[in-house]
Amino acid sequence: MDSKNFSISFEVDQTPHEVFNAVNNVTKWWIEDIKGQSSKLNDEFSVQFFVDVHYSKQRLIEVIPDKKVVWLITESNLNFLQNKSEWTNTQVVFEISQQGNKTRLQFTHVGLTPTIECYKDCSNGWNQYVSSLYKLITTGKGEPEKMVVENQQQA
């Protein structure tokens, strides 16, 4: 189905509270350097990958402790796409639920569908970062993107 949003899920032994805290600790699983805050309702934060590859600004529009976090992407500039603002007005949703003695995290990027240019590259990226989030939850150490901005101009 072409209109299906990108979605991935996993289950862990950690509590919903631990999963919720990890989701909100963006610098430990997505990218090391963010501008702004990423834990409370209406917090805003932006990310910049390298000098000009990917910029996006997110606002937390729904925060239900231990259950759900939703980011609205209010600005985006993905320079590797024809439509550089393809992420603008999409949502990143983290749904946390108890499944027996496990905690399930359902990650969905609403608006990232197979019909848009970014789907292949962005879904591959999200697979990598959700795996980093999984590692943060289960081992205490994620694999966030490192910042390499300063050295770009010295080459």
Residue pairs with C-beta under 8 A, 6 or more apart in sequence:
2 113
2 114
2 115
3 113
3 115
4 113
4 114
5 108
5 109
5 110
5 111
5 112
5 113
6 108
6 109
6 112
6 113
6 119
6 122
6 123
6 126
7 106
7 107
7 108
7 109
8 107
8 126
8 127
8 130
9 104
9 105
9 106
9 107
10 104
10 105
10 130
10 134
11 99
11 102
11 103
11 104
11 105
12 19
12 102
12 103
12 105
12 134
12 137
12 138
13 101
13 102
13 103
13 138
14 22
14 103
14 137
14 138
15 66
15 103
16 66
16 67
16 96
16 97
16 98
16 103
17 65
17 66
18 103
18 137
19 66
19 96
19 103
19 105
19 137
20 65
20 66
20 67
20 69
20 96
22 28
22 29
22 133
22 136
22 137
22 142
23 69
23 94
23 96
23 105
23 133
24 38
24 39
24 69
25 38
25 136
26 34
26 38
26 45
26 47
27 33
27 34
27 144
28 136
28 141
28 142
28 144
29 129
29 132
29 133
29 135
29 136
29 142
29 143
29 144
30 47
30 129
30 132
30 133
30 144
30 145
31 47
31 49
31 144
31 145
31 147
32 144
32 145
32 146
32 147
33 47
33 48
33 147
34 45
34 46
34 47
35 45
35 46
35 47
35 48
36 43
36 44
36 45
36 46
37 43
37 44
37 45
38 45
38 58
38 60
39 60
39 63
40 60
40 63
41 60
41 61
41 62
41 63
42 59
42 60
42 61
43 59
43 60
44 57
44 58
44 59
44 60
44 74
45 57
45 58
46 55
46 56
46 57
46 58
46 75
47 54
47 55
47 56
47 58
48 54
48 55
48 149
49 55
49 145
50 148
50 149
50 152
51 149
51 152
51 153
52 77
52 79
53 78
53 79
53 80
54 76
54 77
54 78
54 79
54 80
55 75
55 76
55 77
55 78
56 73
56 75
56 76
56 77
56 78
56 87
57 73
57 74
57 75
57 76
58 71
58 72
58 73
58 74
58 92
59 71
59 72
59 74
60 69
60 70
60 71
61 70
61 71
61 72
61 91
62 68
62 69
62 70
63 69
63 70
66 96
67 95
67 96
67 97
68 93
68 94
68 95
68 96
69 93
69 94
70 91
70 92
70 93
70 94
71 91
71 92
71 93
72 89
72 91
73 87
73 88
73 89
73 90
73 91
73 92
74 88
74 89
75 85
75 88
76 84
76 85
76 86
76 87
76 88
77 84
77 85
78 84
78 85
78 86
78 87
78 118
80 121
81 117
81 118
82 117
83 116
83 117
86 116
86 117
86 118
87 111
87 112
87 118
87 122
89 111
90 109
90 110
90 111
90 112
91 109
91 110
91 111
92 107
92 108
92 109
92 110
93 106
93 107
93 108
93 109
93 110
94 105
94 106
94 107
95 105
95 106
95 108
96 103
96 104
96 105
96 106
97 103
97 104
97 106
98 104
105 133
105 134
105 137
107 126
107 130
107 133
109 122
109 123
109 126
112 118
112 119
112 122
112 123
112 126
113 119
129 144
129 145
131 143
132 142
132 143
132 144
133 142
135 141
135 142
135 143
136 142
